[in-house]
Every structure is written in C-alpha cells, then in structure tokens.
C-alpha cells in the first residue's frame, strides 16, 4: 500500500509540474504563433490556464491525501515536500480566483486587448496582472520541482 500511495504522490505532482512546463513552453507559445489574432490566442491561453489550475488543485489534494495516509497522521504537513505542495495549492488558488478571473473580466471589458491603448487604465491593470500571473506560475513551477525532488529522494540511513 505504501508503494501505491507514494506512486500517487509522484504521479500527481509530476503530472502537475509537467503540465505547467507543457503549458508554458508549448501551449502558450504555439497559441500566439498559429492563431489568427492575439485576442484569440489570449482567450485560448486563459481557458487553458484555468483548466491547468483546476488540474493542479486536484493533484494537490491527491498528493496531500496520499501523504496523510502514508504518514498515518497530519505530521506529513511538516515535511518540506508537503509544505511545498500546500504553498503551490495556495498560489494556484490565488492565481485562479483573483488574477485569472480579473484578467478575464478586463478582457471582456476591453473586447480587444490589442486594440486597447497601452495607456488605458484597463490595459495597464491587465498588463500588471499578466506579469503577476507569469510570476505566480514561475514560482509554482519552481516550488513544484523542489517538492518533487523532496518527494522522490531517499531518506539517509
């Protein structure tokens, strides 16, 4: 049973980290290079990011439940990997519930981001939130890589 629970942790976290990498280096870049407008690409990337966030939150719950089952108690929440996953979950929730949601509202208000002047208050807010979104995803990715390392490392004897 322990092997299965450890597998669940590694699979959930590995899938989440791999999905962030795929989203960042494939989905987003390809969308902006092949779709007919930047606005369409932005819509696609925004929807994809929301799905990535949902998947990440599910992965976090699976990871944490497996961790509690492995430890037999809540003491697993003191482990570096678990702390990392909790932090990833919190950052993802902030990104989804505030940043991504507000960017979608601004996108609807502007109708076209490209057609909105860069000096527009809506565009300025959108651009700031986009920078925050990129920073949050970068932080989640780095924490995820560290958490994955701590999850798979063998404990010293």
PASEBA-1860 file (N, C-alpha, C; in nm, 3 decimals):
! residues 157
1> XXXXXXXX> 0.082/-0.120/0.000/0.000/0.000/0.000/0.086/0.126/0.000 ~ 0.199/0.122/0.074/0.287/0.239/0.078/0.341/0.274/-0.060 ~ 0.377/0.172/-0.138/0.427/0.197/-0.273/0.320/0.265/-0.359 ~ 0.196/0.220/-0.345/0.087/0.280/-0.422/0.067/0.426/-0.382 ~ 0.069/0.455/-0.254/0.048/0.592/-0.207/0.163/0.683/-0.251 ~ 0.284/0.632/-0.247/0.399/0.711/-0.294/0.387/0.736/-0.445 ~ 0.340/0.632/-0.518/0.316/0.648/-0.661/0.213/0.758/-0.686 ~ 0.105/0.759/-0.610/0.001/0.862/-0.626/0.062/1.000/-0.607
9> XXXXXXXX> 0.146/1.014/-0.506/0.211/1.143/-0.483/0.299/1.185/-0.601 ~ 0.385/1.094/-0.642/0.477/1.127/-0.752/0.400/1.151/-0.882 ~ 0.300/1.070/-0.908/0.222/1.087/-1.030/0.147/1.220/-1.029 ~ 0.081/1.251/-0.919/0.004/1.376/-0.910/0.095/1.497/-0.925 ~ 0.203/1.500/-0.849/0.293/1.615/-0.854/0.369/1.621/-0.986 ~ 0.413/1.507/-1.036/0.483/1.504/-1.165/0.394/1.548/-1.279 ~ 0.269/1.506/-1.275/0.174/1.549/-1.379/0.153/1.699/-1.373 ~ 0.138/1.751/-1.252/0.117/1.895/-1.235/0.237/1.975/-1.285
17> XXXXXXXX> 0.355/1.938/-1.241/0.477/2.009/-1.283/0.496/1.996/-1.435 ~ 0.478/1.875/-1.487/0.492/1.855/-1.632/0.390/1.935/-1.711 ~ 0.271/1.947/-1.658/0.166/2.025/-1.726/0.200/2.173/-1.729 ~ 0.258/2.222/-1.621/0.299/2.362/-1.619/0.407/2.386/-1.725 ~ 0.503/2.295/-1.732/0.608/2.307/-1.835/0.549/2.303/-1.975 ~ 0.459/2.208/-1.998/0.398/2.196/-2.130/0.316/2.321/-2.164 ~ 0.239/2.368/-2.068/0.160/2.489/-2.090/0.250/2.606/-2.125 ~ 0.358/2.623/-2.046/0.445/2.739/-2.064/0.525/2.737/-2.194
25> XXXXXXXX> 0.577/2.620/-2.228/0.669/2.613/-2.341/0.606/2.563/-2.470 ~ 0.484/2.515/-2.463/0.418/2.467/-2.585/0.286/2.540/-2.608 ~ 0.190/2.519/-2.522/0.054/2.570/-2.545/0.054/2.721/-2.566 ~ 0.108/2.796/-2.471/0.103/2.942/-2.480/0.179/2.993/-2.603 ~ 0.298/2.942/-2.623/0.377/2.991/-2.736/0.315/2.954/-2.870 ~ 0.265/2.833/-2.882/0.204/2.789/-3.007/0.076/2.868/-3.033 ~ -0.005/2.889/-2.930/-0.130/2.964/-2.949/-0.103/3.101/-3.008 ~ -0.003/3.170/-2.957/0.026/3.305/-3.007/0.093/3.303/-3.144
33> XXXXXXXX> 0.148/3.190/-3.184/0.213/3.186/-3.315/0.123/3.133/-3.426 ~ 0.017/3.058/-3.394/-0.063/3.000/-3.502/-0.206/3.053/-3.512 ~ -0.260/3.106/-3.406/-0.398/3.157/-3.414/-0.399/3.291/-3.487 ~ -0.512/3.323/-3.546/-0.519/3.439/-3.635/-0.510/3.574/-3.563 ~ -0.539/3.578/-3.434/-0.524/3.705/-3.362/-0.471/3.679/-3.222 ~ -0.408/3.781/-3.168/-0.357/3.771/-3.032/-0.471/3.761/-2.932 ~ -0.584/3.822/-2.965/-0.700/3.813/-2.877/-0.752/3.669/-2.868 ~ -0.758/3.600/-2.982/-0.799/3.459/-2.981/-0.700/3.374/-2.902
41> XXXXXXXX> -0.572/3.400/-2.924/-0.468/3.325/-2.852/-0.480/3.351/-2.702 ~ -0.505/3.474/-2.664/-0.521/3.507/-2.523/-0.639/3.435/-2.460 ~ -0.749/3.427/-2.535/-0.866/3.354/-2.485/-0.834/3.206/-2.465 ~ -0.765/3.150/-2.564/-0.731/3.007/-2.554/-0.636/2.982/-2.437 ~ -0.536/3.067/-2.423/-0.439/3.051/-2.316/-0.507/3.070/-2.180 ~ -0.597/3.167/-2.170/-0.669/3.190/-2.046/-0.754/3.070/-2.005 ~ -0.826/3.014/-2.102/-0.906/2.895/-2.074/-0.818/2.776/-2.037 ~ -0.707/2.760/-2.107/-0.614/2.651/-2.077/-0.555/2.666/-1.938
49> XXXXXXXX> -0.524/2.790/-1.901/-0.467/2.815/-1.769/-0.567/2.781/-1.659 ~ -0.693/2.813/-1.681/-0.797/2.779/-1.582/-0.807/2.628/-1.564 ~ -0.797/2.556/-1.674/-0.801/2.409/-1.664/-0.676/2.355/-1.596 ~ -0.562/2.415/-1.625/-0.437/2.376/-1.559/-0.449/2.398/-1.408 ~ -0.507/2.511/-1.370/-0.525/2.539/-1.228/-0.616/2.435/-1.162 ~ -0.726/2.402/-1.227/-0.818/2.302/-1.171/-0.746/2.168/-1.156 ~ -0.673/2.130/-1.259/-0.599/2.004/-1.253/-0.494/2.008/-1.141 ~ -0.427/2.120/-1.127/-0.327/2.134/-1.022/-0.387/2.123/-0.883
57> XXXXXXXX> -0.503/2.183/-0.865/-0.567/2.174/-0.732/-0.611/2.032/-0.701 ~ -0.657/1.960/-0.802/-0.693/1.819/-0.783/-0.567/1.738/-0.750 ~ -0.459/1.765/-0.823/-0.332/1.695/-0.797/-0.284/1.722/-0.655 ~ -0.299/1.846/-0.609/-0.256/1.880/-0.473/-0.335/1.801/-0.370 ~ -0.466/1.795/-0.388/-0.550/1.721/-0.294/-0.510/1.573/-0.292 ~ -0.490/1.514/-0.411/-0.448/1.374/-0.417/-0.315/1.355/-0.345 ~ -0.221/1.444/-0.370/-0.090/1.436/-0.307/-0.103/1.442/-0.155 ~ -0.181/1.538/-0.108/-0.194/1.558/0.037/-0.268/1.442/0.105
65> XXXXXXXX> -0.372/1.391/0.042/-0.444/1.276/0.099/-0.352/1.155/0.105 ~ -0.276/1.131/-0.001/-0.182/1.018/-0.001/-0.075/1.039/0.106 ~ -0.030/1.163/0.125/0.070/1.191/0.227/0.020/1.165/0.367 ~ -0.104/1.206/0.394/-0.162/1.180/0.526/-0.178/1.029/0.547 ~ -0.221/0.958/0.443/-0.236/0.812/0.454/-0.101/0.745/0.477 ~ 0.002/0.792/0.409/0.136/0.735/0.428/0.189/0.759/0.569 ~ 0.172/0.881/0.617/0.226/0.917/0.749/0.139/0.864/0.862 ~ 0.013/0.839/0.830/-0.077/0.793/0.935/-0.120/0.904/1.029
73> XXXXXXXX> -0.082/1.028/0.995/-0.119/1.143/1.078/-0.098/1.271/0.998 ~ -0.130/1.381/1.061/-0.111/1.511/0.995/0.033/1.561/1.003 ~ 0.120/1.481/1.064/0.261/1.524/1.074/0.327/1.538/0.937 ~ 0.265/1.480/0.835/0.319/1.496/0.700/0.325/1.642/0.657 ~ 0.243/1.728/0.721/0.240/1.869/0.685/0.364/1.945/0.733 ~ 0.454/1.877/0.800/0.581/1.938/0.839/0.694/1.902/0.742 ~ 0.667/1.812/0.650/0.768/1.769/0.552/0.786/1.877/0.446 ~ 0.910/1.900/0.401/0.934/2.003/0.300/0.848/1.987/0.173
81> XXXXXXXX> 0.836/1.864/0.124/0.757/1.843/0.002/0.612/1.880/0.024 ~ 0.558/1.843/0.137/0.417/1.873/0.166/0.397/2.023/0.183 ~ 0.488/2.088/0.250/0.480/2.234/0.264/0.482/2.298/0.125 ~ 0.568/2.247/0.037/0.573/2.299/-0.100/0.443/2.280/-0.173 ~ 0.382/2.163/-0.162/0.256/2.137/-0.230/0.145/2.226/-0.175 ~ 0.142/2.246/-0.045/0.042/2.336/0.014/0.062/2.478/-0.039 ~ 0.187/2.522/-0.046/0.217/2.655/-0.100/0.176/2.664/-0.247 ~ 0.204/2.560/-0.324/0.162/2.557/-0.465/0.011/2.570/-0.476
89> XXXXXXXX> -0.059/2.496/-0.391/-0.206/2.498/-0.391/-0.257/2.638/-0.360 ~ -0.200/2.702/-0.259/-0.243/2.836/-0.222/-0.215/2.938/-0.333 ~ -0.097/2.931/-0.392/-0.064/3.023/-0.501/-0.153/3.000/-0.623 ~ -0.184/2.874/-0.650/-0.272/2.842/-0.762/-0.413/2.896/-0.736 ~ -0.460/2.881/-0.614/-0.593/2.931/-0.579/-0.599/3.083/-0.593 ~ -0.495/3.153/-0.549/-0.490/3.299/-0.564/-0.488/3.336/-0.712 ~ -0.405/3.266/-0.787/-0.396/3.294/-0.930/-0.530/3.275/-1.000 ~ -0.597/3.165/-0.968/-0.724/3.136/-1.035/-0.838/3.226/-0.988
97> XXXXXXXX> -0.851/3.242/-0.858/-0.968/3.313/-0.807/-0.956/3.465/-0.819 ~ -0.835/3.516/-0.817/-0.821/3.660/-0.831/-0.760/3.700/-0.966 ~ -0.639/3.657/-0.992/-0.564/3.708/-1.107/-0.630/3.667/-1.239 ~ -0.646/3.538/-1.261/-0.703/3.490/-1.388/-0.846/3.539/-1.405 ~ -0.922/3.536/-1.298/-1.062/3.582/-1.304/-1.069/3.731/-1.341 ~ -0.987/3.812/-1.276/-0.988/3.957/-1.306/-0.938/3.983/-1.448 ~ -0.839/3.909/-1.493/-0.791/3.927/-1.631/-0.902/3.895/-1.731 ~ -0.979/3.792/-1.705/-1.091/3.757/-1.794/-1.195/3.869/-1.795
105> XXXXXXXX> -1.225/3.928/-1.679/-1.319/4.040/-1.672/-1.267/4.158/-1.754 ~ -1.140/4.189/-1.737/-1.080/4.301/-1.811/-1.082/4.273/-1.962 ~ -1.054/4.148/-1.999/-1.055/4.111/-2.141/-1.194/4.136/-2.200 ~ -1.298/4.098/-2.126/-1.436/4.122/-2.174/-1.466/4.272/-2.186 ~ -1.421/4.350/-2.089/-1.445/4.494/-2.092/-1.374/4.560/-2.209 ~ -1.254/4.516/-2.238/-1.176/4.577/-2.347/-1.220/4.528/-2.483 ~ -1.281/4.414/-2.491/-1.319/4.345/-2.615/-1.196/4.299/-2.691 ~ -1.105/4.388/-2.720/-0.979/4.351/-2.785/-0.864/4.413/-2.707
113> XXXXXXXX> -0.777/4.328/-2.657/-0.661/4.379/-2.582/-0.567/4.454/-2.675 ~ -0.543/4.398/-2.793/-0.454/4.463/-2.889/-0.505/4.599/-2.933 ~ -0.637/4.615/-2.943/-0.695/4.742/-2.989/-0.705/4.845/-2.877 ~ -0.684/4.801/-2.754/-0.691/4.892/-2.639/-0.556/4.960/-2.622 ~ -0.556/5.095/-2.616/-0.428/5.165/-2.599/-0.356/5.122/-2.472 ~ -0.224/5.116/-2.480/-0.143/5.074/-2.366/-0.158/5.167/-2.245 ~ -0.202/5.290/-2.269/-0.219/5.387/-2.160/-0.355/5.373/-2.092 ~ -0.446/5.298/-2.149/-0.579/5.278/-2.091/-0.566/5.214/-1.954
121> XXXXXXXX> -0.647/5.262/-1.859/-0.643/5.205/-1.723/-0.672/5.056/-1.725 ~ -0.763/5.013/-1.811/-0.795/4.870/-1.822/-0.674/4.791/-1.870 ~ -0.607/4.844/-1.971/-0.491/4.775/-2.028/-0.374/4.773/-1.929 ~ -0.355/4.884/-1.859/-0.247/4.891/-1.759/-0.271/4.785/-1.650 ~ -0.397/4.776/-1.601/-0.428/4.676/-1.500/-0.409/4.534/-1.555 ~ -0.455/4.512/-1.680/-0.440/4.380/-1.742/-0.293/4.341/-1.751 ~ -0.210/4.434/-1.800/-0.067/4.405/-1.817/0.001/4.375/-1.683 ~ -0.038/4.448/-1.577/0.019/4.421/-1.444/-0.023/4.283/-1.396
129> XXXXXXXX> -0.151/4.250/-1.413/-0.199/4.119/-1.371/-0.134/4.006/-1.452 ~ -0.109/4.032/-1.580/-0.042/3.932/-1.662/0.098/3.905/-1.606 ~ 0.168/4.011/-1.568/0.302/3.994/-1.510/0.293/3.915/-1.379 ~ 0.194/3.944/-1.297/0.175/3.872/-1.172/0.146/3.724/-1.201 ~ 0.062/3.699/-1.301/0.027/3.562/-1.338/0.150/3.483/-1.379 ~ 0.235/3.544/-1.460/0.357/3.477/-1.505/0.449/3.449/-1.386 ~ 0.460/3.545/-1.295/0.544/3.526/-1.176/0.489/3.415/-1.087 ~ 0.357/3.413/-1.069/0.297/3.308/-0.987/0.321/3.171/-1.047
137> XXXXXXXX> 0.300/3.157/-1.178/0.322/3.027/-1.242/0.467/2.985/-1.234 ~ 0.558/3.082/-1.248/0.701/3.051/-1.234/0.734/3.003/-1.094 ~ 0.677/3.070/-0.994/0.701/3.029/-0.855/0.642/2.891/-0.829 ~ 0.522/2.867/-0.878/0.458/2.736/-0.860/0.543/2.627/-0.924 ~ 0.595/2.654/-1.043/0.681/2.557/-1.111/0.807/2.527/-1.030 ~ 0.875/2.630/-0.984/1.000/2.610/-0.908/0.974/2.536/-0.778 ~ 0.868/2.575/-0.708/0.833/2.505/-0.584/0.799/2.359/-0.616 ~ 0.729/2.339/-0.728/0.691/2.203/-0.768/0.811/2.115/-0.796
145> XXXXXXXX> 0.910/2.170/-0.863/1.032/2.092/-0.891/1.100/2.055/-0.759 ~ 1.109/2.150/-0.668/1.170/2.122/-0.538/1.088/2.018/-0.461 ~ 0.955/2.033/-0.461/0.868/1.938/-0.391/0.881/1.798/-0.452 ~ 0.893/1.792/-0.583/0.910/1.663/-0.649/1.041/1.598/-0.607 ~ 1.146/1.678/-0.601/1.275/1.626/-0.555/1.262/1.569/-0.412 ~ 1.203/1.648/-0.323/1.188/1.603/-0.184/1.096/1.482/-0.171 ~ 1.004/1.468/-0.264/0.913/1.353/-0.262/0.985/1.225/-0.301 ~ 1.073/1.232/-0.398/1.136/1.109/-0.451/1.271/1.076/-0.387
153> XXXXX> 1.329/1.171/-0.318/1.462/1.143/-0.261/1.451/1.032/-0.156 ~ 1.556/0.955/-0.146/1.560/0.851/-0.043/1.614/0.915/0.085 ~ 1.556/0.877/0.192/1.599/0.932/0.321/1.732/0.867/0.362 ~ 1.822/0.947/0.419/1.950/0.891/0.464/1.928/0.789/0.575 ~ 2.015/0.689/0.578/2.001/0.582/0.678/2.064/0.620/0.808
END
